[in-house]
Amino acid sequence: MEQIRIKGTSMSKLTHPREALFEGEKPFPIIPACEHFAGSEKLITKALELQNKLGGLFDITMDCEDGAQTGKEKEHAELIVRLQNSELNKHKMSGVRIHDYTNSFWKQDVDIIVPGAGEKIAYITIPKPTRAAQVEEMITYIQKAVQKAGIKREIPIHVLIETNGALQEVEKIAALPWLQVLDFGLMDFISGHHGAIPASCMKSPGQFEHELLRRGKANLVAAALANGVIPAHNVTLDLKNQYQTYKDAKRAHDDFGFLRMWSIYPTQIQAILDAMAPDYSEVQTAAEILIQAQNVEWGPIQYAGDLHDRATYRYFWEILQKAKLTGISIPEEANKRFFS
């Protein structure tokens, strides 16, 4: 139990929702709704500075795959280790995308990054698998590197689903150990259809309306959520149009169930956070319900004429956590009880 001091009540001990609501269960990951990709030292540094300015509201993915110059893969991985360990990385909310299974440098990436920054790295992203067995082999190699380095924590794994083969085995991939996120990779996925999906579908509205893309996104989201994994949506190519980014993120969230989205340009970050943030009124409701529930040790309550119990408490607890991560104001009493 957590010690919580509540003004105006004689109760000195109240059970925190993460202890009361998920006893014996693995809680669903609560991570930022936006991850920003950056490859070069200049862009990663700028991203870290912005992350610190905003108070850690988004993740950063430091990119080995597309960020490294040909012939300088080792130096780039070493650069990422230095940036992971730098004072700029205050929030420890930066992951790394390594090279794909067919590229001989992926093991070198792991051998450099895990022992060098394994205690701080937020996640490792695996791109372009064509089979679940490839992902499993890469995760096993990462796990062995973690053990060899004497690191006690699990490093969350993100997997890019951007080939037909990966989509066919997406449920197997989603069930693999250490999985935290499944990312949908739109452009490679379209390229892999050999002209069956037109290039116009790399943007809206086609990316949400072409039947093959609708099916692919829906299948990824269903597999992710069924296995307690976050589904993440692809980028908006219209870099400087913040409203288009907002509309894409909103539609990805509301129509398909995506809970996270990539950014590749700094102005896209806030648009994604705004689109995927919980509704303000629902945040207020969540706070009031959870406060009442905590006061009765998480037994059933009646709120606005409706019955609530642990099933709805779990929903509202996730809403409150997502609000915190997207920068939405939380009522003072709820903030004091649950986040201080």
C-alpha positions in Angstrom: 0.0 0.0 0.0 1.0 3.6 -0.6 0.9 6.2 2.1 -1.3 9.0 0.9 -2.3 12.0 2.9 -5.8 13.2 2.2 -6.9 16.6 3.3 -10.2 16.6 5.0 -10.4 12.9 5.7 -9.3 10.7 8.6 -8.0 8.0 6.2 -4.2 7.8 6.2 -3.7 4.7 4.0 -5.4 4.3 0.6 -4.6 1.7 -1.9 -3.1 3.0 -5.2 -5.0 1.9 -8.4 -2.0 0.1 -9.8 -2.0 -2.1 -6.8 -5.8 -2.5 -6.4 -6.8 -3.0 -10.1 -4.1 -5.2 -11.6 -3.4 -7.7 -8.8 -1.9 -10.7 -10.5 -2.3 -9.2 -13.9 0.1 -7.5 -16.4 -1.1 -3.9 -16.7 -1.5 -2.5 -20.3 1.5 -0.4 -21.3 0.9 3.4 -20.7 3.4 5.2 -22.9 3.4 8.5 -24.8 1.1 8.8 -27.8 3.8 10.1 -30.0 7.3 8.8 -31.0 9.5 11.1 -32.9 12.1 9.7 -35.3 15.5 11.3 -35.6 18.7 9.9 -37.2 21.5 12.4 -37.2 23.3 13.9 -34.2 21.9 17.3 -35.0 18.3 16.1 -35.2 18.5 13.8 -32.2 20.0 16.7 -30.1 17.2 19.0 -31.2 14.6 16.3 -30.4 16.1 15.8 -26.9 16.0 19.6 -26.3 12.4 19.8 -27.4 11.5 16.7 -25.2 13.0 18.5 -22.2 11.2 21.7 -23.0 7.8 19.9 -23.2 8.5 17.9 -20.0 8.8 14.4 -21.5 5.5 14.2 -23.4 6.8 12.2 -26.3 9.4 9.4 -27.1 12.3 9.7 -29.4 13.5 6.9 -31.7 17.2 7.3 -32.5 17.6 5.7 -35.9 20.4 3.3 -36.8 18.6 1.9 -39.8 18.2 5.0 -42.0 20.3 7.4 -39.8 23.7 5.7 -40.3 25.9 6.6 -43.3 27.0 3.6 -45.4 30.3 2.4 -44.0 29.8 4.2 -40.7 27.3 1.9 -39.0 29.6 1.2 -36.0 30.3 4.9 -35.5 26.6 5.7 -35.6 25.7 3.1 -33.0 28.5 4.5 -30.8 27.1 8.0 -31.3 23.7 6.8 -30.1 25.2 5.3 -27.0 26.9 8.7 -26.2 23.6 10.5 -26.7 21.7 8.0 -24.6 24.2 8.6 -21.8 24.3 12.4 -22.2 22.9 14.9 -19.8 20.3 15.9 -22.5 18.6 12.5 -22.1 16.9 13.6 -18.9 13.7 11.7 -19.2 15.2 8.4 -20.5 12.4 8.3 -23.1 14.5 7.5 -26.1 14.6 4.2 -28.0 16.7 2.9 -30.9 15.7 1.5 -34.3 18.3 -1.1 -35.2 19.0 -2.5 -38.7 16.7 -5.2 -40.1 17.2 -9.0 -40.0 18.6 -9.2 -43.5 21.2 -6.5 -42.7 24.4 -7.9 -41.2 24.8 -4.8 -38.9 21.8 -5.6 -36.7 23.8 -7.8 -34.3 26.6 -5.1 -34.2 23.9 -2.6 -33.3 22.8 -4.7 -30.4 26.3 -5.6 -29.3 27.2 -1.9 -29.0 23.9 -0.4 -27.8 22.8 -2.9 -25.1 26.0 -2.9 -23.0 26.6 0.8 -23.7 23.1 2.1 -22.9 20.9 -0.8 -21.9 20.1 0.7 -18.5 18.7 3.9 -20.1 17.3 2.9 -23.5 13.5 3.1 -23.6 13.0 0.4 -26.2 14.5 -1.3 -29.3 12.6 -1.2 -32.6 13.0 -4.1 -35.0 12.2 -3.1 -38.7 11.1 -5.0 -41.7 10.6 -8.6 -40.5 9.0 -11.0 -43.0 8.3 -13.8 -40.5 7.7 -14.1 -36.8 10.7 -16.5 -36.5 13.0 -13.6 -37.5 11.6 -11.4 -34.8 11.9 -14.2 -32.2 15.6 -14.8 -33.2 16.3 -11.0 -32.8 14.6 -10.8 -29.4 16.5 -13.9 -28.2 19.8 -12.2 -29.3 18.8 -9.0 -27.5 17.8 -11.0 -24.3 21.2 -12.7 -24.3 23.0 -9.4 -24.8 21.0 -8.0 -21.8 22.0 -11.0 -19.7 25.6 -10.8 -20.7 25.8 -7.1 -19.8 24.4 -7.8 -16.3 21.3 -5.8 -17.0 18.4 -6.8 -14.8 15.5 -5.1 -16.6 13.6 -6.1 -19.7 14.1 -3.8 -22.7 10.8 -3.3 -24.4 10.6 -4.4 -28.0 8.8 -2.5 -30.8 8.3 -4.2 -34.2 7.5 -2.6 -37.5 4.9 -4.5 -39.5 5.6 -3.3 -43.0 5.6 -6.5 -45.1 3.0 -9.0 -46.2 4.8 -11.8 -44.4 4.8 -9.9 -41.1 1.2 -9.0 -41.4 0.3 -12.7 -42.1 2.0 -13.6 -38.8 1.2 -10.5 -36.8 -0.6 -12.5 -34.1 2.4 -14.7 -33.5 4.7 -11.6 -33.4 2.4 -9.8 -31.0 2.6 -12.7 -28.6 6.4 -12.7 -28.4 8.2 -11.8 -25.1 9.1 -8.2 -24.2 6.8 -6.9 -26.9 5.4 -3.4 -26.2 4.5 -1.8 -29.5 3.5 -2.9 -33.0 4.1 -0.2 -35.6 2.4 -0.1 -39.0 4.9 0.9 -41.8 2.8 2.3 -44.6 5.2 3.1 -47.3 7.1 -0.2 -47.4 3.8 -2.0 -47.1 2.5 -0.2 -50.2 5.7 -0.8 -52.1 5.4 -4.5 -51.3 2.1 -4.7 -53.1 3.8 -4.1 -56.5 1.4 -1.4 -57.8 -1.8 -3.0 -56.5 -2.1 0.0 -54.1 -1.5 3.4 -55.8 1.1 5.8 -54.5 -1.7 8.3 -53.6 -2.6 6.0 -50.7 0.6 7.0 -49.0 -1.4 10.0 -47.9 -5.0 10.6 -46.8 -7.7 9.8 -47.6 -6.4 6.8 -49.4 -4.4 5.4 -46.5 -7.6 5.0 -44.6 -9.9 4.0 -47.4 -8.1 1.5 -49.6 -9.4 -2.0 -48.6 -6.0 -3.6 -48.4 -4.8 -0.9 -46.1 -7.9 -0.9 -44.0 -7.6 -4.6 -43.5 -3.9 -4.4 -42.7 -4.3 -1.7 -40.1 -7.3 -3.3 -38.5 -5.6 -6.7 -38.2 -2.5 -5.1 -36.7 -4.6 -3.2 -34.1 -6.6 -6.3 -33.2 -3.5 -8.5 -32.7 -1.8 -5.8 -30.7 -4.6 -5.1 -28.3 -5.4 -8.8 -27.8 -1.9 -9.3 -26.6 -1.6 -6.3 -24.4 0.6 -4.4 -26.9 0.3 -0.8 -28.2 -0.6 -0.3 -31.9 1.2 2.6 -33.4 0.3 4.4 -36.7 2.5 5.5 -39.5 3.7 9.0 -40.3 2.0 11.8 -42.1 4.1 12.7 -45.1 2.7 16.3 -45.3 5.4 17.5 -43.0 4.5 21.1 -42.3 0.7 20.8 -42.3 -0.1 20.4 -38.7 -3.8 20.2 -39.2 -3.4 17.2 -41.7 -1.2 15.5 -39.0 -4.0 16.1 -36.5 -6.7 14.8 -38.8 -4.6 11.6 -39.6 -3.9 10.9 -35.9 -7.5 11.5 -34.9 -8.8 9.2 -37.6 -6.2 6.6 -36.8 -7.3 6.7 -33.1 -11.0 7.0 -33.5 -11.7 4.8 -36.5 -9.0 2.2 -36.2 -8.0 2.1 -32.5 -4.3 3.2 -32.8 -3.0 4.5 -29.6 0.3 6.0 -30.8 1.7 7.6 -33.9 5.1 8.5 -35.4 6.4 12.0 -36.0 9.2 12.8 -38.4 9.0 16.6 -38.1 8.9 18.6 -34.9 5.6 20.4 -35.5 3.9 17.1 -35.9 4.5 16.2 -32.3 1.9 18.5 -30.6 -0.7 17.7 -33.3 -0.4 14.0 -32.6 -0.6 14.6 -28.8 -3.7 16.7 -29.2 -5.5 14.2 -31.5 -4.8 11.2 -29.3 -5.4 12.9 -25.9 -8.4 11.8 -23.9 -11.4 14.1 -23.9 -11.1 16.7 -21.1 -14.6 16.0 -19.7 -13.8 12.3 -19.5 -10.6 13.1 -17.6 -12.7 15.0 -15.0 -15.2 12.1 -14.8 -12.4 9.6 -14.4 -10.8 11.6 -11.6 -14.1 11.9 -9.7 -14.9 8.2 -10.1 -11.5 7.0 -9.0 -11.4 9.2 -6.0 -14.8 7.9 -4.8 -13.7 4.3 -5.6 -10.5 4.7 -3.6 -12.4 6.1 -0.6 -14.3 2.8 -0.4 -11.3 0.6 -1.1 -12.2 -0.1 -4.7 -15.6 -1.6 -4.0 -18.6 -0.8 -6.3 -19.9 2.8 -6.3 -22.8 4.7 -7.9 -21.8 7.8 -10.0 -24.3 9.9 -11.8 -26.8 7.1 -11.5 -24.5 4.5 -13.0 -22.9 1.5 -11.3 -19.1 1.3 -11.4 -16.7 -1.4 -10.3 -13.2 -2.6 -11.0 -13.9 -3.2 -14.7 -14.8 0.5 -15.3 -12.1 1.6 -12.8 -9.4 0.0 -15.0 -10.7 2.0 -18.0 -10.8 5.3 -16.1 -7.4 4.7 -14.6 -5.9 4.3 -18.1 -7.7 7.5 -19.1 -6.1 9.4 -16.2 -2.7 8.1 -17.0 -3.0 9.0 -20.7 -4.1 12.5 -19.7 -1.0 12.8 -17.6 1.2 11.7 -20.5 -0.4 14.0 -23.0 -0.2 17.1 -20.8 -3.9 17.4 -20.0 -4.6 19.1 -16.7 -5.8 16.7 -14.0 -7.8 17.8 -11.0 -5.6 18.6 -8.0 -7.0 16.0 -5.7 -6.6 13.2 -8.2 -3.1 14.4 -9.1 -2.1 14.4 -5.4 -3.6 10.9 -4.8 -2.4 9.1 -7.8 0.7 10.9 -9.2 2.5 12.6 -6.4 
